Amino acid sequence: MSEEMKQCPTCNSPYGYAMGEEIYACPECGNEWNPDEISEDAGLKVIDANGNLLRDGDAVVVIKDLPVKGAPKPVKAGTKVKNIRLTEGDHNIDCKIDGFGSMALKSEFVRKA
């Protein structure tokens, strides 16, 4: 049995341990996986309006005016948003926009900068 630890593909914990000859387990999130079957496609996939794959930390540009509840003006098309964070759900981008603060955006209304 291998005493080597592997990084969990779900939570990125470095403490994945062997549970036999082929299966590893994560003590932090409970995920079990076979490292030989893990593909690069695992994880959250978020696509922008042009079909480009987005990643945490990317910069994006808003492609249309977006009304904001409680704000007197919309987020204008062409607004650049830096250092995005990807999340699960309908509004799958968390970010901070100057003049508006923290907010969530839908990836269909942005393009990769």
C-alpha positions in Angstrom: 0.0 0.0 0.0 1.3 3.5 -0.9 1.9 5.9 2.0 1.9 8.8 -0.5 -0.7 11.6 0.0 -2.6 13.0 -3.0 -4.4 16.3 -3.4 -8.2 16.0 -3.3 -9.8 16.9 -6.7 -12.9 18.3 -5.0 -11.6 20.5 -2.1 -7.9 20.6 -3.0 -6.9 19.4 0.4 -3.3 18.0 0.4 -4.2 15.2 2.8 -5.8 12.6 0.5 -4.8 9.1 1.7 -4.8 5.6 0.2 -7.7 3.3 1.2 -6.4 0.3 -0.7 -4.4 0.0 -3.9 -6.5 2.2 -6.2 -8.8 4.4 -4.0 -7.9 7.6 -2.2 -10.1 9.4 0.4 -10.1 13.0 1.7 -10.4 13.4 5.4 -11.7 17.0 5.0 -14.6 16.6 2.6 -15.1 12.8 2.5 -14.5 12.5 -1.3 -13.2 9.2 -2.6 -11.5 8.9 -6.0 -9.2 6.9 -8.1 -6.3 9.1 -9.2 -6.0 7.1 -12.5 -9.6 8.1 -13.5 -9.4 11.9 -12.7 -9.5 14.0 -15.8 -8.7 17.7 -16.2 -12.4 18.3 -16.8 -13.3 17.8 -13.1 -14.6 20.7 -11.2 -16.7 23.8 -11.9 -17.0 25.0 -15.5 -18.1 28.5 -16.2 -18.4 29.8 -19.8 -18.6 33.4 -20.8 -20.9 34.9 -23.5 -18.3 34.0 -26.2 -17.8 30.4 -25.1 -14.5 31.0 -23.3 -13.7 29.0 -20.1 -13.5 31.3 -17.1 -11.2 30.7 -14.1 -10.9 32.2 -10.6 -8.9 35.4 -10.8 -9.7 36.2 -14.4 -10.8 39.7 -15.5 -14.1 40.1 -17.5 -15.9 42.9 -19.3 -19.7 43.4 -18.9 -21.3 43.2 -22.4 -24.6 44.9 -21.7 -26.1 47.4 -19.2 -27.2 45.5 -16.1 -29.7 47.1 -13.7 -28.9 46.7 -10.0 -31.6 46.6 -7.4 -31.3 49.5 -5.0 -28.8 51.4 -7.2 -29.8 54.6 -9.1 -27.8 53.6 -12.2 -27.0 50.3 -14.0 -23.6 48.6 -14.4 -22.6 50.0 -17.8 -21.6 47.8 -20.7 -17.8 47.9 -21.0 -17.2 47.9 -17.3 -14.1 45.8 -16.5 -14.2 43.5 -13.5 -11.0 42.1 -12.1 -10.2 39.1 -10.0 -13.5 37.2 -10.3 -14.4 34.2 -8.1 -16.5 31.4 -9.6 -19.4 29.9 -7.7 -22.2 27.4 -8.1 -25.7 28.6 -9.0 -27.5 31.0 -11.3 -25.3 34.0 -10.7 -22.0 32.1 -11.0 -19.5 35.0 -10.7 -18.7 36.8 -7.4 -16.9 40.1 -7.8 -16.4 43.6 -6.6 -17.3 46.5 -9.0 -16.1 50.0 -8.3 -19.0 52.2 -7.3 -21.3 49.2 -6.6 -19.3 47.0 -4.2 -19.7 43.2 -4.0 -22.1 41.5 -6.3 -22.9 38.4 -8.2 -23.1 38.3 -12.0 -24.3 35.8 -14.6 -21.6 34.6 -16.9 -23.8 35.0 -19.9 -23.5 38.8 -19.5 -19.7 39.0 -19.5 -16.8 38.2 -21.8 -13.2 37.4 -20.9 -11.0 40.4 -20.9 
